[in-house]
């Protein structure tokens, strides 16, 4: 995990993650306090940004502008 912050718009958190080791892999994320858990597939050195709804719901991958 590289960064966790409040979303620019709406009631959500933004999580940014980076694959640092130079190999494709699947990562598991868990935020028990929010009742959220998900997996994401990364390519080597890929950066991904996720929108995590504060009230529960589906975690979605968004771009760097949170869109």
Protein Blocks (a to p, Z undefined) as FASTA:
>chain_A
ZZdcddfedjddddddddfkopacddddddfknopacdddddehiacdddddfkgpjddd
ddfkoZZ
